[in-house]
Structures are given as structure tokens and as C-alpha cells.
Amino acid sequence: MKKCYGPTFRAAQLDLAKCPICRGKAVVKGVFHELACIQCNASGWVSAEAGEALSLEVLVTQLSIRLQAAEHQVELLKREPLMSGPAAQYERNNRRGAGGSNFTGD
């Protein structure tokens, strides 16, 4: 690990795992009703290395980092064309026809 003095400039993403007690549901089944899981502070996530609950400040930061990464993945998937294979050739302009128009070879 690199020596560092003072606070870090970026929050590092920690490895999280689903809570083994509640299996990521944040609640455990009681006799008559569901109770908040005390192992993971009712979040469903624990530290993957130690298996301990994270403090609320760290947990909120880690979940925000994961949410932003998931939203970025969704945006990337939205940008990609849905069609692939031979059908995609008919939809895009390959500029091989007369005057730079689409030529499909039919």
C-alpha cells in the first residue's frame, strides 16, 4: 500500500458481499414478523474481506459508487445498436453505392 498523508482525494470502491445471515434481503424472519438484520445494519451488504457490517457513512458512499457505475453501464448499453448481423447492414449506410448511398448487394 502506498504511503499517504492526509485524506484521500477519491473514495476507493470496496469489495462488498451479500450478508450471509439475511442473504442480501436486509431482513430476517422472526416468529411473527420480519426483523431488521443486525449483522449487516439492515443493508444486506457486508465487507467481503472481513464479513463485518460497514458504517452507515461508508455504506452510503459504496452504494452510491455502485449505483453510478450501474447507471453508466445502462447508458453504454442504450447507445449500442440493438441490431447485429446481416440485418444491421440494411439499416446503416455503408457509402458503397452510387453517390455515397447504401449498397446492400441485392
C-alpha positions as CSV (number, residue, x, y, z in Angstrom):
1,M,0.0,0.0,0.0
2,K,1.3,3.5,-0.9
3,K,2.1,5.9,1.9
4,C,-0.4,8.7,2.1
5,Y,-0.6,11.7,4.4
6,G,-4.0,13.3,5.0
7,P,-7.3,12.4,3.5
8,T,-7.5,10.6,0.1
9,F,-8.8,12.6,-2.8
10,R,-11.0,9.8,-4.2
11,A,-13.2,7.3,-2.4
12,A,-12.0,3.8,-3.2
13,Q,-14.5,1.1,-4.1
14,L,-14.5,-1.7,-1.5
15,D,-15.5,-5.3,-2.2
16,L,-18.9,-6.0,-0.9
17,A,-20.7,-9.3,-0.4
18,K,-24.3,-10.2,0.4
19,C,-24.9,-10.7,4.1
20,P,-24.8,-14.4,4.9
21,I,-27.4,-14.1,7.6
22,C,-30.2,-12.4,5.6
23,R,-28.8,-13.3,2.1
24,G,-28.9,-9.7,1.0
25,K,-32.6,-9.1,1.9
26,A,-31.8,-6.8,4.9
27,V,-34.5,-8.5,7.0
28,V,-34.6,-11.9,8.8
29,K,-37.8,-13.8,9.5
30,G,-38.9,-13.6,13.1
31,V,-41.6,-15.7,14.8
32,F,-44.5,-13.4,13.7
33,H,-42.9,-10.7,11.5
34,E,-39.7,-9.7,9.8
35,L,-36.9,-8.1,11.8
36,A,-34.1,-5.9,10.6
37,C,-30.8,-7.9,10.2
38,I,-28.3,-6.8,12.9
39,Q,-25.4,-8.5,11.1
40,C,-25.4,-6.0,8.2
41,N,-27.2,-3.0,9.8
42,A,-30.3,-3.8,7.7
43,S,-28.5,-3.1,4.4
44,G,-28.0,-6.6,3.0
45,W,-24.3,-5.9,2.4
46,V,-21.1,-6.6,4.4
47,S,-17.4,-6.3,3.8
48,A,-16.2,-9.1,1.5
49,E,-12.8,-9.3,3.3
50,A,-13.9,-9.4,6.9
51,G,-17.6,-10.1,6.7
52,E,-18.4,-7.3,9.0
53,A,-21.1,-4.6,8.7
54,L,-20.0,-1.3,7.3
55,S,-20.6,2.0,9.0
56,L,-23.5,4.0,7.6
57,E,-21.3,6.7,6.0
58,V,-19.1,4.1,4.3
59,L,-22.1,2.1,3.2
60,V,-23.8,5.1,1.6
61,T,-20.7,6.0,-0.3
62,Q,-20.1,2.5,-1.5
63,L,-23.7,2.0,-2.7
64,S,-23.5,5.4,-4.5
65,I,-20.3,4.4,-6.3
66,R,-22.0,1.1,-7.4
67,L,-25.2,2.9,-8.5
68,Q,-23.2,5.4,-10.6
69,A,-21.3,2.5,-12.2
70,A,-24.6,0.7,-13.0
71,E,-26.1,3.8,-14.5
72,H,-23.0,4.3,-16.6
73,Q,-23.4,0.7,-17.9
74,V,-27.0,1.3,-18.7
75,E,-26.1,4.4,-20.7
76,L,-23.5,2.4,-22.6
77,L,-25.9,-0.3,-23.4
78,K,-28.5,2.2,-24.6
79,R,-26.0,3.7,-27.1
80,E,-25.1,0.4,-28.7
81,P,-27.2,-0.5,-31.7
82,L,-29.7,-3.2,-31.0
83,M,-29.4,-4.9,-34.4
84,S,-26.4,-7.0,-35.3
85,G,-25.5,-9.4,-38.0
86,P,-26.9,-9.2,-41.6
87,A,-29.9,-7.1,-40.6
88,A,-27.6,-4.3,-39.4
89,Q,-26.2,-3.9,-42.9
90,Y,-29.5,-2.9,-44.3
91,E,-30.1,-0.2,-41.6
92,R,-26.7,1.6,-41.7
93,N,-25.3,3.5,-44.7
94,N,-22.1,1.8,-45.9
95,R,-21.5,4.5,-48.5
96,R,-20.6,1.9,-51.2
97,G,-23.5,2.8,-53.6
98,A,-23.8,5.5,-56.2
99,G,-23.2,8.9,-54.8
100,G,-22.3,7.5,-51.4
101,S,-25.7,5.8,-50.9
102,N,-26.2,2.5,-49.2
103,F,-25.4,-0.6,-51.3
104,T,-26.6,-4.0,-50.0
105,G,-25.6,-6.2,-52.9
106,D,-29.2,-7.3,-53.8
